[in-house]
Amino acid sequence: MKKVTIYSRTGCHLCEIAIDKVKSVKNEFNFDLQIKLIDNSLDLEKEYGEQVPVIMIDDKVHDYWRVDLERFIEAIKS
């Protein structure tokens, strides 16, 4: 099963949109989803800062800022 991690920030509108898009296909494509806030983490803030949301698939960066749902689905299926 693929593991999807979304690094997000409190109050981030783009993050909310990305999370909603990913969640919309979760049941259909059966992947593990974790959402991690970078708030109050100096290490995560330094690594991802203004790039959130950061969408990772199996611990590899897949997308920043926005989710291309078709591309995401292809990556999950492969």
PyMOL Python script that loads the backbone (N, CA, C, O; Angstrom):
from pymol import cmd

cmd.read_pdbstr("""\
ATOM      1  N   MET A   1       0.846  -1.173   0.000  1.00  0.00           N
ATOM      2  CA  MET A   1       0.000   0.000   0.000  1.00  0.00           C
ATOM      3  C   MET A   1       0.895   1.242   0.000  1.00  0.00           C
ATOM      4  O   MET A   1       1.873   1.317   0.745  1.00  0.00           O
ATOM      5  N   LYS A   2       0.548   2.201  -0.838  1.00  0.00           N
ATOM      6  CA  LYS A   2       1.312   3.449  -0.910  1.00  0.00           C
ATOM      7  C   LYS A   2       1.050   4.297   0.336  1.00  0.00           C
ATOM      8  O   LYS A   2      -0.023   4.244   0.937  1.00  0.00           O
ATOM      9  N   LYS A   3       2.055   5.069   0.695  1.00  0.00           N
ATOM     10  CA  LYS A   3       1.945   5.981   1.833  1.00  0.00           C
ATOM     11  C   LYS A   3       2.014   7.411   1.311  1.00  0.00           C
ATOM     12  O   LYS A   3       2.977   7.788   0.643  1.00  0.00           O
ATOM     13  N   VAL A   4       1.002   8.196   1.615  1.00  0.00           N
ATOM     14  CA  VAL A   4       0.953   9.598   1.202  1.00  0.00           C
ATOM     15  C   VAL A   4       1.050  10.457   2.458  1.00  0.00           C
ATOM     16  O   VAL A   4       0.312  10.260   3.424  1.00  0.00           O
ATOM     17  N   THR A   5       1.968  11.403   2.423  1.00  0.00           N
ATOM     18  CA  THR A   5       2.121  12.357   3.521  1.00  0.00           C
ATOM     19  C   THR A   5       1.965  13.748   2.938  1.00  0.00           C
ATOM     20  O   THR A   5       2.567  14.081   1.917  1.00  0.00           O
ATOM     21  N   ILE A   6       1.153  14.551   3.595  1.00  0.00           N
ATOM     22  CA  ILE A   6       1.002  15.944   3.182  1.00  0.00           C
ATOM     23  C   ILE A   6       1.505  16.821   4.314  1.00  0.00           C
ATOM     24  O   ILE A   6       0.985  16.781   5.429  1.00  0.00           O
ATOM     25  N   TYR A   7       2.528  17.615   4.009  1.00  0.00           N
ATOM     26  CA  TYR A   7       3.019  18.599   4.969  1.00  0.00           C
ATOM     27  C   TYR A   7       2.216  19.869   4.755  1.00  0.00           C
ATOM     28  O   TYR A   7       2.119  20.382   3.640  1.00  0.00           O
ATOM     29  N   SER A   8       1.643  20.366   5.843  1.00  0.00           N
ATOM     30  CA  SER A   8       0.693  21.452   5.775  1.00  0.00           C
ATOM     31  C   SER A   8       1.007  22.481   6.860  1.00  0.00           C
ATOM     32  O   SER A   8       1.893  22.296   7.694  1.00  0.00           O
ATOM     33  N   ARG A   9       0.248  23.564   6.811  1.00  0.00           N
ATOM     34  CA  ARG A   9       0.394  24.629   7.801  1.00  0.00           C
ATOM     35  C   ARG A   9      -1.015  25.065   8.217  1.00  0.00           C
ATOM     36  O   ARG A   9      -1.925  25.075   7.389  1.00  0.00           O
ATOM     37  N   THR A  10      -1.199  25.417   9.463  1.00  0.00           N
ATOM     38  CA  THR A  10      -2.480  25.905   9.948  1.00  0.00           C
ATOM     39  C   THR A  10      -2.896  27.149   9.166  1.00  0.00           C
ATOM     40  O   THR A  10      -2.105  28.075   8.984  1.00  0.00           O
ATOM     41  N   GLY A  11      -4.152  27.157   8.705  1.00  0.00           N
ATOM     42  CA  GLY A  11      -4.679  28.322   7.999  1.00  0.00           C
ATOM     43  C   GLY A  11      -4.258  28.430   6.553  1.00  0.00           C
ATOM     44  O   GLY A  11      -4.486  29.467   5.929  1.00  0.00           O
ATOM     45  N   CYS A  12      -3.657  27.404   6.001  1.00  0.00           N
ATOM     46  CA  CYS A  12      -3.165  27.424   4.621  1.00  0.00           C
ATOM     47  C   CYS A  12      -4.284  26.989   3.667  1.00  0.00           C
ATOM     48  O   CYS A  12      -4.683  25.825   3.662  1.00  0.00           O
ATOM     49  N   HIS A  13      -4.781  27.920   2.873  1.00  0.00           N
ATOM     50  CA  HIS A  13      -5.882  27.637   1.956  1.00  0.00           C
ATOM     51  C   HIS A  13      -5.486  26.604   0.897  1.00  0.00           C
ATOM     52  O   HIS A  13      -6.259  25.693   0.601  1.00  0.00           O
ATOM     53  N   LEU A  14      -4.295  26.740   0.333  1.00  0.00           N
ATOM     54  CA  LEU A  14      -3.838  25.761  -0.665  1.00  0.00           C
ATOM     55  C   LEU A  14      -3.709  24.376  -0.050  1.00  0.00           C
ATOM     56  O   LEU A  14      -3.965  23.372  -0.714  1.00  0.00           O
ATOM     57  N   CYS A  15      -3.314  24.320   1.208  1.00  0.00           N
ATOM     58  CA  CYS A  15      -3.208  23.030   1.907  1.00  0.00           C
ATOM     59  C   CYS A  15      -4.572  22.369   2.027  1.00  0.00           C
ATOM     60  O   CYS A  15      -4.715  21.171   1.781  1.00  0.00           O
ATOM     61  N   GLU A  16      -5.566  23.151   2.404  1.00  0.00           N
ATOM     62  CA  GLU A  16      -6.914  22.613   2.552  1.00  0.00           C
ATOM     63  C   GLU A  16      -7.427  22.041   1.228  1.00  0.00           C
ATOM     64  O   GLU A  16      -8.039  20.973   1.206  1.00  0.00           O
ATOM     65  N   ILE A  17      -7.181  22.744   0.138  1.00  0.00           N
ATOM     66  CA  ILE A  17      -7.612  22.284  -1.185  1.00  0.00           C
ATOM     67  C   ILE A  17      -6.887  20.987  -1.549  1.00  0.00           C
ATOM     68  O   ILE A  17      -7.509  20.037  -2.024  1.00  0.00           O
ATOM     69  N   ALA A  18      -5.583  20.951  -1.326  1.00  0.00           N
ATOM     70  CA  ALA A  18      -4.793  19.753  -1.653  1.00  0.00           C
ATOM     71  C   ALA A  18      -5.257  18.551  -0.834  1.00  0.00           C
ATOM     72  O   ALA A  18      -5.405  17.454  -1.371  1.00  0.00           O
ATOM     73  N   ILE A  19      -5.485  18.751   0.446  1.00  0.00           N
ATOM     74  CA  ILE A  19      -5.932  17.665   1.317  1.00  0.00           C
ATOM     75  C   ILE A  19      -7.294  17.147   0.861  1.00  0.00           C
ATOM     76  O   ILE A  19      -7.513  15.937   0.806  1.00  0.00           O
ATOM     77  N   ASP A  20      -8.204  18.054   0.537  1.00  0.00           N
ATOM     78  CA  ASP A  20      -9.530  17.643   0.062  1.00  0.00           C
ATOM     79  C   ASP A  20      -9.435  16.831  -1.221  1.00  0.00           C
ATOM     80  O   ASP A  20     -10.132  15.827  -1.369  1.00  0.00           O
ATOM     81  N   LYS A  21      -8.577  17.254  -2.157  1.00  0.00           N
ATOM     82  CA  LYS A  21      -8.423  16.517  -3.417  1.00  0.00           C
ATOM     83  C   LYS A  21      -7.879  15.113  -3.172  1.00  0.00           C
ATOM     84  O   LYS A  21      -8.382  14.141  -3.735  1.00  0.00           O
ATOM     85  N   VAL A  22      -6.865  15.012  -2.343  1.00  0.00           N
ATOM     86  CA  VAL A  22      -6.265  13.706  -2.055  1.00  0.00           C
ATOM     87  C   VAL A  22      -7.283  12.814  -1.342  1.00  0.00           C
ATOM     88  O   VAL A  22      -7.415  11.635  -1.671  1.00  0.00           O
ATOM     89  N   LYS A  23      -7.994  13.374  -0.375  1.00  0.00           N
ATOM     90  CA  LYS A  23      -9.003  12.591   0.348  1.00  0.00           C
ATOM     91  C   LYS A  23     -10.130  12.121  -0.570  1.00  0.00           C
ATOM     92  O   LYS A  23     -10.737  11.079  -0.323  1.00  0.00           O
ATOM     93  N   SER A  24     -10.412  12.884  -1.629  1.00  0.00           N
ATOM     94  CA  SER A  24     -11.520  12.541  -2.525  1.00  0.00           C
ATOM     95  C   SER A  24     -11.288  11.233  -3.287  1.00  0.00           C
ATOM     96  O   SER A  24     -12.240  10.633  -3.786  1.00  0.00           O
ATOM     97  N   VAL A  25     -10.040  10.791  -3.380  1.00  0.00           N
ATOM     98  CA  VAL A  25      -9.743   9.546  -4.109  1.00  0.00           C
ATOM     99  C   VAL A  25      -9.182   8.454  -3.193  1.00  0.00           C
ATOM    100  O   VAL A  25      -8.811   7.377  -3.659  1.00  0.00           O
ATOM    101  N   LYS A  26      -9.124   8.733  -1.909  1.00  0.00           N
ATOM    102  CA  LYS A  26      -8.508   7.787  -0.971  1.00  0.00           C
ATOM    103  C   LYS A  26      -9.211   6.435  -0.947  1.00  0.00           C
ATOM    104  O   LYS A  26      -8.546   5.401  -1.015  1.00  0.00           O
ATOM    105  N   ASN A  27     -10.508   6.416  -0.856  1.00  0.00           N
ATOM    106  CA  ASN A  27     -11.227   5.147  -0.796  1.00  0.00           C
ATOM    107  C   ASN A  27     -11.100   4.347  -2.082  1.00  0.00           C
ATOM    108  O   ASN A  27     -11.019   3.119  -2.059  1.00  0.00           O
ATOM    109  N   GLU A  28     -11.085   5.046  -3.187  1.00  0.00           N
ATOM    110  CA  GLU A  28     -10.999   4.369  -4.489  1.00  0.00           C
ATOM    111  C   GLU A  28      -9.639   3.731  -4.723  1.00  0.00           C
ATOM    112  O   GLU A  28      -9.555   2.656  -5.318  1.00  0.00           O
ATOM    113  N   PHE A  29      -8.566   4.383  -4.261  1.00  0.00           N
ATOM    114  CA  PHE A  29      -7.218   3.904  -4.572  1.00  0.00           C
ATOM    115  C   PHE A  29      -6.469   3.344  -3.364  1.00  0.00           C
ATOM    116  O   PHE A  29      -5.324   2.913  -3.501  1.00  0.00           O
ATOM    117  N   ASN A  30      -7.088   3.341  -2.195  1.00  0.00           N
ATOM    118  CA  ASN A  30      -6.572   2.643  -1.019  1.00  0.00           C
ATOM    119  C   ASN A  30      -5.094   2.920  -0.718  1.00  0.00           C
ATOM    120  O   ASN A  30      -4.228   2.090  -0.995  1.00  0.00           O
ATOM    121  N   PHE A  31      -4.828   4.076  -0.158  1.00  0.00           N
ATOM    122  CA  PHE A  31      -3.485   4.430   0.283  1.00  0.00           C
ATOM    123  C   PHE A  31      -3.558   4.962   1.706  1.00  0.00           C
ATOM    124  O   PHE A  31      -4.608   5.420   2.157  1.00  0.00           O
ATOM    125  N   ASP A  32      -2.445   4.896   2.397  1.00  0.00           N
ATOM    126  CA  ASP A  32      -2.348   5.415   3.753  1.00  0.00           C
ATOM    127  C   ASP A  32      -2.085   6.913   3.667  1.00  0.00           C
ATOM    128  O   ASP A  32      -1.200   7.338   2.924  1.00  0.00           O
ATOM    129  N   LEU A  33      -2.831   7.714   4.405  1.00  0.00           N
ATOM    130  CA  LEU A  33      -2.690   9.168   4.351  1.00  0.00           C
ATOM    131  C   LEU A  33      -2.349   9.715   5.728  1.00  0.00           C
ATOM    132  O   LEU A  33      -3.025   9.426   6.715  1.00  0.00           O
ATOM    133  N   GLN A  34      -1.283  10.514   5.774  1.00  0.00           N
ATOM    134  CA  GLN A  34      -0.901  11.234   6.987  1.00  0.00           C
ATOM    135  C   GLN A  34      -0.789  12.711   6.648  1.00  0.00           C
ATOM    136  O   GLN A  34      -0.240  13.083   5.611  1.00  0.00           O
ATOM    137  N   ILE A  35      -1.309  13.538   7.523  1.00  0.00           N
ATOM    138  CA  ILE A  35      -1.188  14.982   7.362  1.00  0.00           C
ATOM    139  C   ILE A  35      -0.354  15.489   8.524  1.00  0.00           C
ATOM    140  O   ILE A  35      -0.696  15.286   9.689  1.00  0.00           O
ATOM    141  N   LYS A  36       0.744  16.151   8.192  1.00  0.00           N
ATOM    142  CA  LYS A  36       1.656  16.642   9.227  1.00  0.00           C
ATOM    143  C   LYS A  36       1.764  18.155   9.130  1.00  0.00           C
ATOM    144  O   LYS A  36       2.074  18.705   8.074  1.00  0.00           O
ATOM    145  N   LEU A  37       1.503  18.813  10.245  1.00  0.00           N
ATOM    146  CA  LEU A  37       1.642  20.264  10.299  1.00  0.00           C
ATOM    147  C   LEU A  37       3.100  20.626  10.544  1.00  0.00           C
ATOM    148  O   LEU A  37       3.770  20.024  11.383  1.00  0.00           O
ATOM    149  N   ILE A  38       3.577  21.612   9.804  1.00  0.00           N
ATOM    150  CA  ILE A  38       4.951  22.058  10.014  1.00  0.00           C
ATOM    151  C   ILE A  38       5.024  23.162  11.067  1.00  0.00           C
ATOM    152  O   ILE A  38       6.110  23.577  11.472  1.00  0.00           O
ATOM    153  N   ASP A  39       3.852  23.634  11.505  1.00  0.00           N
ATOM    154  CA  ASP A  39       3.808  24.666  12.551  1.00  0.00           C
ATOM    155  C   ASP A  39       4.615  24.214  13.767  1.00  0.00           C
ATOM    156  O   ASP A  39       4.532  23.060  14.186  1.00  0.00           O
ATOM    157  N   ASN A  40       5.373  25.112  14.310  1.00  0.00           N
ATOM    158  CA  ASN A  40       6.133  24.874  15.546  1.00  0.00           C
ATOM    159  C   ASN A  40       7.214  23.806  15.429  1.00  0.00           C
ATOM    160  O   ASN A  40       7.689  23.303  16.448  1.00  0.00           O
ATOM    161  N   SER A  41       7.612  23.453  14.219  1.00  0.00           N
ATOM    162  CA  SER A  41       8.725  22.530  14.029  1.00  0.00           C
ATOM    163  C   SER A  41       9.799  23.251  13.217  1.00  0.00           C
ATOM    164  O   SER A  41       9.643  23.457  12.014  1.00  0.00           O
ATOM    165  N   LEU A  42      10.870  23.625  13.873  1.00  0.00           N
ATOM    166  CA  LEU A  42      11.928  24.362  13.182  1.00  0.00           C
ATOM    167  C   LEU A  42      12.504  23.563  12.015  1.00  0.00           C
ATOM    168  O   LEU A  42      12.800  24.127  10.961  1.00  0.00           O
ATOM    169  N   ASP A  43      12.662  22.259  12.200  1.00  0.00           N
ATOM    170  CA  ASP A  43      13.224  21.425  11.132  1.00  0.00           C
ATOM    171  C   ASP A  43      12.296  21.379   9.915  1.00  0.00           C
ATOM    172  O   ASP A  43      12.743  21.580   8.786  1.00  0.00           O
ATOM    173  N   LEU A  44      11.010  21.115  10.145  1.00  0.00           N
ATOM    174  CA  LEU A  44      10.068  21.047   9.029  1.00  0.00           C
ATOM    175  C   LEU A  44       9.872  22.416   8.395  1.00  0.00           C
ATOM    176  O   LEU A  44       9.759  22.527   7.174  1.00  0.00           O
ATOM    177  N   GLU A  45       9.833  23.445   9.210  1.00  0.00           N
ATOM    178  CA  GLU A  45       9.694  24.810   8.701  1.00  0.00           C
ATOM    179  C   GLU A  45      10.879  25.160   7.799  1.00  0.00           C
ATOM    180  O   GLU A  45      10.705  25.750   6.732  1.00  0.00           O
ATOM    181  N   LYS A  46      12.073  24.795   8.233  1.00  0.00           N
ATOM    182  CA  LYS A  46      13.278  25.063   7.442  1.00  0.00           C
ATOM    183  C   LYS A  46      13.258  24.280   6.130  1.00  0.00           C
ATOM    184  O   LYS A  46      13.638  24.802   5.082  1.00  0.00           O
ATOM    185  N   GLU A  47      12.812  23.024   6.197  1.00  0.00           N
ATOM    186  CA  GLU A  47      12.824  22.172   5.004  1.00  0.00           C
ATOM    187  C   GLU A  47      11.739  22.548   3.999  1.00  0.00           C
ATOM    188  O   GLU A  47      11.993  22.568   2.795  1.00  0.00           O
ATOM    189  N   TYR A  48      10.528  22.847   4.484  1.00  0.00           N
ATOM    190  CA  TYR A  48       9.407  23.049   3.568  1.00  0.00           C
ATOM    191  C   TYR A  48       8.893  24.487   3.508  1.00  0.00           C
ATOM    192  O   TYR A  48       8.321  24.893   2.496  1.00  0.00           O
ATOM    193  N   GLY A  49       9.087  25.257   4.569  1.00  0.00           N
ATOM    194  CA  GLY A  49       8.743  26.676   4.617  1.00  0.00           C
ATOM    195  C   GLY A  49       7.560  27.105   3.779  1.00  0.00           C
ATOM    196  O   GLY A  49       6.417  26.764   4.084  1.00  0.00           O
ATOM    197  N   GLU A  50       7.830  27.850   2.729  1.00  0.00           N
ATOM    198  CA  GLU A  50       6.777  28.409   1.882  1.00  0.00           C
ATOM    199  C   GLU A  50       6.307  27.455   0.793  1.00  0.00           C
ATOM    200  O   GLU A  50       5.495  27.846  -0.046  1.00  0.00           O
ATOM    201  N   GLN A  51       6.785  26.230   0.778  1.00  0.00           N
ATOM    202  CA  GLN A  51       6.417  25.280  -0.277  1.00  0.00           C
ATOM    203  C   GLN A  51       5.146  24.501   0.028  1.00  0.00           C
ATOM    204  O   GLN A  51       4.672  23.750  -0.825  1.00  0.00           O
ATOM    205  N   VAL A  52       4.584  24.659   1.218  1.00  0.00           N
ATOM    206  CA  VAL A  52       3.416  23.870   1.590  1.00  0.00           C
ATOM    207  C   VAL A  52       2.209  24.243   0.742  1.00  0.00           C
ATOM    208  O   VAL A  52       2.069  25.397   0.336  1.00  0.00           O
ATOM    209  N   PRO A  53       1.351  23.292   0.478  1.00  0.00           N
ATOM    210  CA  PRO A  53       1.457  21.904   0.884  1.00  0.00           C
ATOM    211  C   PRO A  53       2.504  21.158   0.076  1.00  0.00           C
ATOM    212  O   PRO A  53       2.700  21.412  -1.113  1.00  0.00           O
ATOM    213  N   VAL A  54       3.168  20.237   0.745  1.00  0.00           N
ATOM    214  CA  VAL A  54       4.112  19.335   0.085  1.00  0.00           C
ATOM    215  C   VAL A  54       3.472  17.947   0.132  1.00  0.00           C
ATOM    216  O   VAL A  54       3.152  17.428   1.202  1.00  0.00           O
ATOM    217  N   ILE A  55       3.295  17.362  -1.045  1.00  0.00           N
ATOM    218  CA  ILE A  55       2.679  16.048  -1.124  1.00  0.00           C
ATOM    219  C   ILE A  55       3.773  15.026  -1.400  1.00  0.00           C
ATOM    220  O   ILE A  55       4.483  15.111  -2.402  1.00  0.00           O
ATOM    221  N   MET A  56       3.897  14.063  -0.496  1.00  0.00           N
ATOM    222  CA  MET A  56       4.912  13.013  -0.614  1.00  0.00           C
ATOM    223  C   MET A  56       4.213  11.687  -0.884  1.00  0.00           C
ATOM    224  O   MET A  56       3.160  11.401  -0.313  1.00  0.00           O
ATOM    225  N   ILE A  57       4.801  10.889  -1.748  1.00  0.00           N
ATOM    226  CA  ILE A  57       4.334   9.524  -1.966  1.00  0.00           C
ATOM    227  C   ILE A  57       5.500   8.610  -1.654  1.00  0.00           C
ATOM    228  O   ILE A  57       6.561   8.705  -2.271  1.00  0.00           O
ATOM    229  N   ASP A  58       5.298   7.725  -0.694  1.00  0.00           N
ATOM    230  CA  ASP A  58       6.360   6.819  -0.234  1.00  0.00           C
ATOM    231  C   ASP A  58       7.651   7.566   0.069  1.00  0.00           C
ATOM    232  O   ASP A  58       8.739   7.166  -0.343  1.00  0.00           O
ATOM    233  N   ASP A  59       7.495   8.672   0.808  1.00  0.00           N
ATOM    234  CA  ASP A  59       8.621   9.493   1.298  1.00  0.00           C
ATOM    235  C   ASP A  59       9.400  10.208   0.201  1.00  0.00           C
ATOM    236  O   ASP A  59      10.525  10.650   0.435  1.00  0.00           O
ATOM    237  N   LYS A  60       8.822  10.328  -0.989  1.00  0.00           N
ATOM    238  CA  LYS A  60       9.443  11.093  -2.083  1.00  0.00           C
ATOM    239  C   LYS A  60       8.510  12.222  -2.468  1.00  0.00           C
ATOM    240  O   LYS A  60       7.298  12.030  -2.556  1.00  0.00           O
ATOM    241  N   VAL A  61       9.076  13.410  -2.701  1.00  0.00           N
ATOM    242  CA  VAL A  61       8.261  14.562  -3.068  1.00  0.00           C
ATOM    243  C   VAL A  61       7.544  14.286  -4.385  1.00  0.00           C
ATOM    244  O   VAL A  61       8.162  13.914  -5.383  1.00  0.00           O
ATOM    245  N   HIS A  62       6.240  14.475  -4.363  1.00  0.00           N
ATOM    246  CA  HIS A  62       5.432  14.325  -5.576  1.00  0.00           C
ATOM    247  C   HIS A  62       5.011  15.692  -6.112  1.00  0.00           C
ATOM    248  O   HIS A  62       5.115  15.937  -7.314  1.00  0.00           O
ATOM    249  N   ASP A  63       4.542  16.578  -5.250  1.00  0.00           N
ATOM    250  CA  ASP A  63       4.070  17.902  -5.673  1.00  0.00           C
ATOM    251  C   ASP A  63       4.256  18.914  -4.557  1.00  0.00           C
ATOM    252  O   ASP A  63       4.324  18.571  -3.376  1.00  0.00           O
ATOM    253  N   TYR A  64       4.337  20.173  -4.971  1.00  0.00           N
ATOM    254  CA  TYR A  64       4.308  21.317  -4.063  1.00  0.00           C
ATOM    255  C   TYR A  64       3.100  22.174  -4.433  1.00  0.00           C
ATOM    256  O   TYR A  64       2.675  22.174  -5.588  1.00  0.00           O
ATOM    257  N   TRP A  65       2.558  22.884  -3.492  1.00  0.00           N
ATOM    258  CA  TRP A  65       1.524  23.917  -3.656  1.00  0.00           C
ATOM    259  C   TRP A  65       0.162  23.412  -4.123  1.00  0.00           C
ATOM    260  O   TRP A  65      -0.849  23.727  -3.496  1.00  0.00           O
ATOM    261  N   ARG A  66       0.108  22.644  -5.198  1.00  0.00           N
ATOM    262  CA  ARG A  66      -1.175  22.186  -5.740  1.00  0.00           C
ATOM    263  C   ARG A  66      -1.088  20.710  -6.108  1.00  0.00           C
ATOM    264  O   ARG A  66      -0.005  20.171  -6.334  1.00  0.00           O
ATOM    265  N   VAL A  67      -2.252  20.068  -6.161  1.00  0.00           N
ATOM    266  CA  VAL A  67      -2.306  18.660  -6.555  1.00  0.00           C
ATOM    267  C   VAL A  67      -2.910  18.571  -7.950  1.00  0.00           C
ATOM    268  O   VAL A  67      -4.035  19.009  -8.186  1.00  0.00           O
ATOM    269  N   ASP A  68      -2.141  17.996  -8.865  1.00  0.00           N
ATOM    270  CA  ASP A  68      -2.686  17.624 -10.169  1.00  0.00           C
ATOM    271  C   ASP A  68      -3.269  16.231  -9.949  1.00  0.00           C
ATOM    272  O   ASP A  68      -2.533  15.246  -9.890  1.00  0.00           O
ATOM    273  N   LEU A  69      -4.585  16.154  -9.827  1.00  0.00           N
ATOM    274  CA  LEU A  69      -5.235  14.919  -9.406  1.00  0.00           C
ATOM    275  C   LEU A  69      -4.967  13.755 -10.365  1.00  0.00           C
ATOM    276  O   LEU A  69      -4.755  12.628  -9.916  1.00  0.00           O
ATOM    277  N   GLU A  70      -4.972  14.004 -11.661  1.00  0.00           N
ATOM    278  CA  GLU A  70      -4.691  12.928 -12.626  1.00  0.00           C
ATOM    279  C   GLU A  70      -3.273  12.389 -12.433  1.00  0.00           C
ATOM    280  O   GLU A  70      -3.061  11.176 -12.427  1.00  0.00           O
ATOM    281  N   ARG A  71      -2.317  13.284 -12.278  1.00  0.00           N
ATOM    282  CA  ARG A  71      -0.925  12.880 -12.070  1.00  0.00           C
ATOM    283  C   ARG A  71      -0.770  12.132 -10.746  1.00  0.00           C
ATOM    284  O   ARG A  71      -0.035  11.148 -10.662  1.00  0.00           O
ATOM    285  N   PHE A  72      -1.472  12.610  -9.710  1.00  0.00           N
ATOM    286  CA  PHE A  72      -1.440  11.964  -8.402  1.00  0.00           C
ATOM    287  C   PHE A  72      -1.985  10.534  -8.508  1.00  0.00           C
ATOM    288  O   PHE A  72      -1.375   9.597  -7.993  1.00  0.00           O
ATOM    289  N   ILE A  73      -3.115  10.371  -9.165  1.00  0.00           N
ATOM    290  CA  ILE A  73      -3.725   9.050  -9.312  1.00  0.00           C
ATOM    291  C   ILE A  73      -2.794   8.095 -10.063  1.00  0.00           C
ATOM    292  O   ILE A  73      -2.652   6.934  -9.677  1.00  0.00           O
ATOM    293  N   GLU A  74      -2.171   8.576 -11.118  1.00  0.00           N
ATOM    294  CA  GLU A  74      -1.217   7.734 -11.855  1.00  0.00           C
ATOM    295  C   GLU A  74      -0.063   7.282 -10.970  1.00  0.00           C
ATOM    296  O   GLU A  74       0.376   6.134 -11.045  1.00  0.00           O
ATOM    297  N   ALA A  75       0.424   8.190 -10.135  1.00  0.00           N
ATOM    298  CA  ALA A  75       1.534   7.857  -9.238  1.00  0.00           C
ATOM    299  C   ALA A  75       1.096   6.847  -8.180  1.00  0.00           C
ATOM    300  O   ALA A  75       1.874   5.969  -7.805  1.00  0.00           O
ATOM    301  N   ILE A  76      -0.121   6.961  -7.704  1.00  0.00           N
ATOM    302  CA  ILE A  76      -0.625   6.026  -6.688  1.00  0.00           C
ATOM    303  C   ILE A  76      -0.849   4.645  -7.295  1.00  0.00           C
ATOM    304  O   ILE A  76      -0.627   3.634  -6.629  1.00  0.00           O
ATOM    305  N   LYS A  77      -1.280   4.593  -8.533  1.00  0.00           N
ATOM    306  CA  LYS A  77      -1.574   3.315  -9.181  1.00  0.00           C
ATOM    307  C   LYS A  77      -0.308   2.558  -9.580  1.00  0.00           C
ATOM    308  O   LYS A  77      -0.338   1.334  -9.712  1.00  0.00           O
ATOM    309  N   SER A  78       0.789   3.262  -9.770  1.00  0.00           N
ATOM    310  CA  SER A  78       2.005   2.585 -10.253  1.00  0.00           C
ATOM    311  C   SER A  78       2.798   1.926  -9.152  1.00  0.00           C
ATOM    312  O   SER A  78       3.839   1.325  -9.416  1.00  0.00           O
TER     313      SER A  78
END
""", "prot")
cmd.dss("prot")
cmd.show_as("cartoon", "prot")
cmd.util.cbc("prot")
cmd.orient("prot")
